[in-house]
């Protein structure tokens, strides 16, 4: 998965992710199953922990605070 961030935002493949702060941004765990079209990552910022899911087949993603 291609995450990046600058001082203002966090991005996934160049698309800005809303609701997550670049302050304290870290990828905690990245699960990539070669046989599954949906990938999961656990992300954190300075305030929250998030579950990020991405479907490569239809290019949909979901960022959920947990």
Secondary structure, DSSP 8 states (H G I E B T S, - for coil): --EEE-SS-EEETTEEETT--STT-EEEEEE--TT-SEEEEEEE-SS-EEEEEEETTTTEEEEEE-
